[in-house]
Amino acid sequence: TEVHGQGGGCAEGDTDWTYENGYLFADAVEAFVVETCGPHGWAMERIEPGAFRNISNGASIREDLFDMKAGLREELARRGLCD
């Protein structure tokens, strides 16, 4: 998402409301949830072996961040969306 972005306007003529998406990536050894925010943001959570996880139609990563786009936390804090 950092290079190519994602989605676009969710409503015709409204480019400020963009898609948010969630993905589960897993193999026999490990699993990750990756969620997007805005056109270029993302955050990742690692799922511990033996644990389970689901995703739905909303942002679900609340704690235990494994990684995120550089500068995302600062941008969210500037907007008053996190500490």
N, C-alpha and C positions, 0 to 999 in steps of 0.2 A: 504494500500500500504506500510505502514511502516514495517509491519511484513512479508508479503508475496511477496512484490514487484509487478510488473505488466509487462505484455508484454514480451519483449525480443528484440533481434535485429530485426529491420525492414527489413534488407537485410541480406541474407545468408552470414555468415562470418564477419558481421559488428556489433559487440555488442555495439558500442558506439552510434549508432543511435537507440533510443528506442521510443516506442509508447508514445504519449501524449493523454489523454482521458478527456472528459468532461461528467458530469452527472448532471441531474436535479433530486432533491429529493423534493417531495412536499406532503403535506396532506391538509386537510381542513383549517388548522390554519397557516402554514408557509411553506416557500420553500427555498431551498438552491441550489446554483451551486457549484459543487466540480470539480476542475480540477487537473489533475495529471501532474507532470513534472519529467521526468527521471524515474528511476525504483522505487524510494521510496518517492518522493516529492509530496506534495498536497497543495492546497489553497482552501479556501471556502468563498463564498459570500452569505450573507443572502438577500433574496428578500423581501422587505417590503410588508405587506398586501395591496392588491389592485393593486400592481405593476405587471408588466409582464416582462418576460425575455426569450430569446432564446439562444441556443448555436449552434455552427457549427463546422467546421473542423479546428479551430485554437483556441489558448488561448484567452479568452475573459475577464477574470477578470483583470481589470486595476486599479481600485480604490475600496474603500469601502470593504477592506478585513475584513471578520468576524473572520477568524482564518487561520493559516497555520502551516505546520510542523515546529517544533522547530528547529531553526538554518537555515531555508531556506533563509530568507532575507540576512543573513550574507554570505551564500554561493553564492547567486546571486550577491551580491555586490563584493565579491572577484573575481568573473568572469567578473565584469564590466557590468552586466546586469540590475542593479538597483542602486539607491542611497543608 
